């Protein structure tokens, strides 16, 4: 479960910004409701994402030791004109250039405030990679466009999600994710199209498991715990890695044709409902 290199995160943020820009300029209806974020239109989602990039740029570029308030971040909310794909695209492009430039200059070890107990620029490179990776999926779904993500990024997004949920369980007493502390069982994530990591353990989970990416996730009273490999579990979620990622994030229905759920589906549904750091 190796974290990706800092430059890999920076490269991926730049790529994902370009992919999200392609949605904006595809002719998609910017007023369309985002199915996976129904409180937002497509334009509002893009403005949220670009604003997050500009916020992180402000944190990293200034080496902030505390949060930077919204009013100190230029153009945080996006262009004044609404419903203008060209203006939105240009603003998003600049947002990406700013944050990637700040992160590359800082490297992974510069001290920067963060909300999750990892006060360095490396945290923000990883966080923004997966924030935009998942929100681009939201945008693609809203626009009816295909979506795919590189296997190393998808695998790391699963691990980061688990880490953030665990941090929330341990540090936010009123968080919804703490309700998972009362759950008891294991989740097995099994990708059918991504190779296993070196040293991953194979259990008796079916033919082909030895060569496939997998995670065993334990829901305990101490917080969520996980390890690479394949073991018998309370419930297994099986399918292409991108689909497993999106389902694990609550972005893809568990009954999607490319997915298979084996065992106690209710435990997986509980995870999708309660796993959050927001």
CORZI-V900124 format. One record per backbone hydrogen bond with DSSP energy under -1.0 kcal/mol. NH is the residue of the N-H (numbers start at 1). CO is the residue of the C=O. If there is no record, write none. Layout:
nh	co
NH	CO
NH	CO
This chain:
nh	co
9	5
10	6
11	7
12	8
13	9
14	10
15	11
16	12
17	13
18	14
19	15
20	16
21	17
22	18
23	19
24	20
25	21
26	23
32	29
34	40
37	34
40	37
42	32
43	30
45	41
46	42
47	43
48	44
49	45
50	46
51	47
52	48
53	49
54	50
55	51
56	52
57	53
58	54
59	55
60	56
61	57
62	58
64	59
72	69
73	70
76	73
78	75
88	84
89	85
90	86
91	87
92	88
93	89
94	90
95	91
96	92
97	93
98	94
99	95
100	96
101	97
102	98
103	99
104	100
105	101
106	102
107	103
112	119
113	64
120	118
121	110
122	108
125	121
126	122
127	123
128	124
129	125
130	126
131	127
132	128
133	129
134	130
135	131
136	132
137	133
138	134
139	135
140	136
141	137
142	138
143	139
145	140
154	150
155	151
156	152
157	153
158	154
159	155
160	156
161	157
162	158
163	159
164	160
165	161
166	162
167	163
168	164
169	165
170	166
171	167
172	168
175	172
178	175
179	176
180	177
181	178
182	179
183	180
185	219
187	217
188	235
189	215
190	237
191	213
192	239
200	197
203	230
205	203
209	206
212	209
213	194
215	189
216	227
217	187
218	225
219	185
225	218
227	216
229	214
230	201
235	186
236	262
237	188
238	260
239	190
244	240
245	241
246	242
247	243
248	244
249	245
250	247
251	246
256	253
259	256
260	238
262	236
264	234
265	263
267	264
269	265
270	266
271	267
272	268
273	269
274	270
275	271
